[in-house]
């Protein structure tokens, strides 16, 4: 199931998202940059901690504003990138 928006195909998948091969996962982040439970925790457990470690390194250098989004390599799993937002 998908919808083409310009050159981007947006699709909705059901089930364990870590089992779907996708370009990127959107990882929910909280103001304290924690993302270990729920969806964020499942993504990090499935793909390793490289993406989270890179995000933490960037956030320590310059804290993110509310609503900011960053992209990091996933570190493994079925996605190439993680969108932290």
N, C-alpha and C positions, 0 to 999 in steps of 0.2 A: 504494500500500500504506500503510495508516494504522490507527491505533487511537485511539479517543476515550477520553480520561481526563478525566472531568468535562466542563468546557467547552472543553478544549484538545484539538486533533487533533494527534497525534504521528505523523509519517510518515518513512519511510526512502526515500532516493533513491540511485540508483547513478549513477556517472559523475562528471563535473566539477561539483562542488557550486556553483561560481560561475555556472553556466549555469541553475540552478534559481531560480525566483522564490519567495522565502520571506520570512517575517516577520523572522527573525534567523539569523545564522550564529554558531556558538560558535567563538571564536578561542582556541586554546591559548596561554597565556602562561607564561613561565618566571620564576623569581625575579628575574631582571635585567630583566624586562618586555620582553625581545626576542621578536619574533614575525615574523621575516622569511623563514623557510624553511618548507618543507612546507605544511600546510594554512593556517596563518596568513599566510604569504607570498603564497600564491595568492589568498587573500581580499583582502589589501591591494592586490595588483597589479590585480585585477579591479575593485575598487570605489574606488580612490583612498586617500589617506592621512588624510582628515579624521577618521575614527574612531580610527585609531592616534594621531594628534596629540592628540586630546581625551583619550584614555587616558593618554598620556605626561604631559600637563599635570596630570591628576589624580594620577597616581602620583608625580610630582615634588613635589606639594604635601603628599601624605600617602601614603607607601609602603603597598602592599597587603600584607595578611597572607596566608600560605599558605592556599589554599582560598577566598579572597575572590573575588567575582564582581562585575563592573561592566557597565553597559550604556551604549553610546554610539550616536549616529547612525552609519550605515554610511559616509556620504560618497559614496554612489553604488553602482553595481552592482545586483544583483537582490535585495538584502535591505534592509530598512528600518533594522535595528539590528545591532549587533555585541555579543555577550555575551563579555566578556573574563574568562577564568577559568583 
